[in-house]
Amino acid sequence: MVAPTPTTYGVTPPDPVSLSFRRLPTCQSVAPIPLLAPSEFSRIHLQHATAHPPDSVLFPFLHGLEGNNEAQCSFFASTPSTAASATAGLVQDPSGRAICPPRYRGLVWVLCDEDVDGDLPQLATAPTRWEDDLECGSDSSDYSADQPDVDRDVEFGDFPNDSCPPPPVPCPMDMDPPAQDNPALGSSHMHPLALRISTSGHASHLSCDRRHSDASSSNSASTCASSSSSLANSDSGSTAATSLPSPPCHSSSHVTFQEQAQSILGIHDSGVAFVQSTPQLLTVPPRRPPVLTSTFLPSQLIQPSDSCHGDDSVDWEFKPVVVPDGISLRNFGIQVPLYPTISDIVIYSPRGTSPAALRLAARFRRAVEKKLAQRLQRWANAQGQSPRSAHDDHPHMTPEGFLKYGVYVLDADAATIERELPWMIMHRDGECDGSTRTGSRERLHLHRCRSANTIDFAQREKEEMKDLTRASEIITLWSDCDDSDRAHASGSTTNTHWDPFAGQVFLGNSSDVPLWAPFKKRRKNIKEPVEKPSPFDSDTNSHSLGRGFDICIECHEYAPLPGIAHLHAAEQHIRALEMEWVERCQQDKDGDWMDADEPFIPPRPPPHPSAMVHLPFPSSQQAMPSILNALFPVIQFIERVITPGWLGVPEDKDRASMNGTLGNGNGHDHGTRAPTPSYRARPLKVLLYSSDGYTESSVPALCLLMAVRGLSLPEAYLELQVAKRRSFFVYQTEVGLLKKVEARLGVANGHGRPRCYTYGSRDIPRVRVGLARHSATEPSPGSGSYLRPLILTSSPSHFPGIRNGTSPAVQSATTMPDGLGVQVAPQTLRRPRASTLPTFIPDHQSWFDDARFDGSFPSRVLPFLYLGNLNHASNAYMLHALGITHVVSVGECALVPPPQTDTDDDAAPACPPQCDPDAQGFGQGSLWIEEREGRIKVLDIKGVCDDGIDTLEHQLHPICSWIEKARLSGGQVLVHCRVGVSRSATVTIAYMMQHLGLSLVETYLVVRSRRLSVLIQPNMRLLYNLLGWEVRLARERAGGDERRLREELRRALSWPYLAREVHALNEKYLS
């Protein structure tokens, strides 16, 4: 009786009878290489993408159980996971080491780089050729311990015509130049599908790339290198924070960026780059051969073996799998050398079945045969038998149950690949560049398109973070006569809502700082004037571009606090701009403002970037009295310059010099004097920014909210998170300083006097700003007409936002000349309580002072979806403050009864709603009580540990369905595990893939960027579960249509390719 054939997983190999073969023309002794037709390759490629086996087939084998890491092997020696893997063919010895891999047949396709002329196409973060593998020393060092010598000839010795690899190319760049954000996308709040994948109007990164660019040349490569290296400093937040006012070029990094970016491409946030010089960028680059998605290069998988057989020939082997010491559940770095050892290999070349492709296939076949011989040797040693040859009659399996893996050459050249396999061809972001002729300039549309199926992980993560933290309003002060639409100003950008007569503070990142091209220097022996921009030329600082700022304040850890002299210089500079603007308008006889019955001078436009003021601000300081004394003058200065009417009106003696006769322009009136124009100086727009836009600028932003709005610290948290929809992060060590500021301001427990509506039911004064020498109800002569020097009142209590008149900080600020006293009229307005807390919670201090509150909220990844840790879920009062109504606990139960609570289901509630929670000991809140009372719904997923053994494969669908029902009911959901980086991140990614229709890679990078200062790291098994989830969603959307199924999976990556990119992305933070 014939034994049944054991079950195998993965792809079904092609029938050898249906294949054609071709011998190497230079060596007839080598066995012929099988050729694979494009249709057959398309079949097995689709089968590989959709035949996602259970995770128990590949795990724990992919953790590196064939290696010599005894701790790793013994950890997975006897577990339920390994028992399930045994049914798939995995055999382990008593120490846990694998002696027989699972019966799985994967698929890996390799580009024959010898047939590619010039530089190789950009594939990923890995090196390109064997020489790059040796010189760059990046990814390859993670895959192999021993590298061949650089000067060694790595020819395949059996073939005399085997050519040497081409000369090395430069190592890949570390980072792309930053993309310019499109402020027009501000209305799509936190929706990555609308924000990131647009067919027009979205500017992308420049032509230079951190790997090989399509328009590669020696000049462009050097340009990219200098631009990329300079931007590394630019992104770290170096914008000459001590410049007051900013000089023509405020940092060398920004100058370099301008020289390499704006002098070559005039980047506009409308998504169009106007070419100004270097016409070689307009030339059509040479046509590159098609590259398939998830492609590997030979140098990433095989290497010459130290053991030679026969004469002087070189043997070939797979790169050794070097498992790091210790137990790790995230060995993504070993997947590239490990996965091909259980996969069929397909070699493809733009020249079809060329001799180089056949030679490369022969090398891979030698590596496959050597790996099988090693496994058979290990099996024989474990069984106490002598090793036997792998050559037998069965084409795909040995008698011991080992699969035989094949090596094929794709029988298709470049044209055939483009014609018959279009869905498999790699298209990177920014490569679908169309050009249209407009006027005399060529416009290159460098936007993302929906056809892109390959993403630069590092660049996309950077762009997602910039988009999340782009500049948005956090504070607005209105004047009494301003009738603007105030409802749409909250959390807006300058391009979505612009009111020149409202003082505003914006919170953003370093890419929001306006840049400018350096001034052209005068050439020798050429008499031509130096071209300097007008201080009122706001092309690059226009509010239509999402900018329009007057002052930029850079927050970083080692920044000094500006002194009184710096603040005075900044104020004098702004005053000088106002005076110059008035004089310029008075000299303009053709302005539209002259046609009015009552002439008025229009408000000053945003200044040119070279005329802006740049100030530093420390991100966090120790809560020392000296630090607080130096901090408050800066806060007071910012509040003053955004207050409407802060400049006042000019003195009578200054009117003649600013006034003049508006008529014929020569100072003579012909009997009629023109009416005197009026001018109303506008308050300033202040940008508070840091390199990432959420960490170092959070503490200053909260301080300003407490000072200007009169909010307590918990209310400032909620104002920034809920009302302004601004994600931020505060370290627990910084909370002490914030509490000191709160106490100094006297706004604790909501005792301040805010200017605007906010949380709680307090008296809200209406502000009327007048001159220090006049009453607010008695306008001075010529009020609101001209400028005059500012005069500081002697009473520090008149300063808005400073609640303690005897503050040393305020006393020191009174020594600064040219200040302004603000008198607040005693007009008040009562507003009903507008609180997010239920009535049974005393105040916001209850959740803020909770020991489980670590200084930051859970991360908001969608307007209704939060990702956090166990402490976030346990702080039930904080959940109420954020409006969270549903909680998903993944493997970590937050339903812990309070002490001395009867947990019997039939017992009465532990704390009835009418009781006093504080008296009963439940003042800090309990999710267990909230769930029993029906105020918060909880989905508790049990039995899922972050140990690489437990799986979420069968639970993703019901969890996502539960979250979707919560969303449809108007709820907000918190997903958490213990730390919020692995299990809960996996669930969040899965739901966003289903809800937004994004690919796994796109969703992974969105969640990664929105987790802020916490690095999400789903373990390998959970990330593999997400690959299967992507296949399931694609099948549901395709509905049985194979063509649509291919389109749905065109953005999916193979497992080793995805693992390599995740490993390279994590190495930046974990190394």
Secondary structure, 3 states (H helix, E strand, C coil): CCCCCCCCEECCCCCHHHCEEECECCECCCCCEEEECHHHHHHHHHHHHHCCCCHHHHCCHHHCCCCCCHHHHHHCCCCHHHHHHHCCCCEECCCCCEEECCCEEEEEEEECHHHCCCCCCCCCCCCCCHHHHHHHCCCHHHHCCCCCCCCCCCCCCCCCCCCCCCCCCCCCCCCCCCCCCCHHHHHCCCCHHHHHCCCCCCCCCCCCCCCCCCCCCHHHHHHHHHHHHHHHHHHCCCCCCCCCCCCCCCCHHHHHHHHHHHCCEEECCCCEEEECCCHHHHCCCCCCCCCECCCECHHHCEEECCCCCCCCCCCEEECCCCCCCCCCCCCHHHHHHHHHHHEEEEEECCCCCCHHHHHHHHHHHHHHHHHHHHHHHHHHHHHCCCCCCCCCCCCCECCCCCECCCEEEECCCHHHHHHHCHHHECCECCCCCEEEEECCEEEEECCCCCCCCECCHHHHHHHHHHHHCCCEEEEEECCCCCCCCHHHCCCCCCCCCCCCCCEEEEEEEHHHCCCCCCCCCCCCCCCCCCCCCCCCCCCCCCHHHCCCCCEEEEEECCCCCCCHHHHHHHHHHHHHHHHHHHHHHHHCCCCHHHHCCCCEECCCCCCCHHHCEEEEEECCCCCCHHHHHHHHHHHHHHHHHCCCCCCCCCCHHHHHHHHCCCCCCCCCCCCCCCCCCEECCCCCEEEEEECCCCCCCHHHHHHHHHHHHCCCHHHHHHHHHHHCCCCCCCCHHHHHHHHHHHHHHCCHHHCCCCCCCCCCCCCEECCCCCCCCCCCCCCCCCCCCCCCCCCCCCCHHHCCCCCCCCCHHHHHHCCCCCCCCCCCCCCEECCCCCCCCCCCCCCCHHHHCCCCCCCCCCEEEECCEEEECHHHHHCHHHHHHHCCCEEEEECCCCCCCCCCCCCCCCCCCCCCCCCCHHHHCCCCCCHHHHHHCCCCEEEEECCCCCCCCCCCCCCHHHHHHHHHHHHHCCCCEEEECCCCCCHHHHHHHHHHHHHHCCCHHHHHHHHHHHCCCCCCCCCHHHHHHHHHHHHHHHHHHHCCCHHHHHHHCCCCCCHHHHHHHHHHHHHHHHC
